[in-house]
């Protein structure tokens, strides 16, 4: 799946630099992430019907990477 992140997704007080650092951290974990405010979407036929499970796994990595930014 393709995920999009911008400072607007992260909450008040986050900068574009922090959003881009988070994107790099998630890419290092193997996620397909870009900067922007678009809708996350399946990019491969094998992902159809599994979007919820993929999004849950992404959310776990997202939260762990986000906690690194807040340290």
HELIX and SHEET records of a PDB file:
HELIX    1   1 UNK A    7  UNK A   10  1                                   4    
HELIX    2   2 UNK A   16  UNK A   28  1                                  13    
HELIX    3   3 UNK A   45  UNK A   47  5                                   3    
HELIX    4   4 UNK A   51  UNK A   70  1                                  20    
SHEET    1   A 2 UNK A   2  UNK A   5  0                                        
SHEET    2   A 2 UNK A  32  UNK A  35  1                                        
END                                                                             
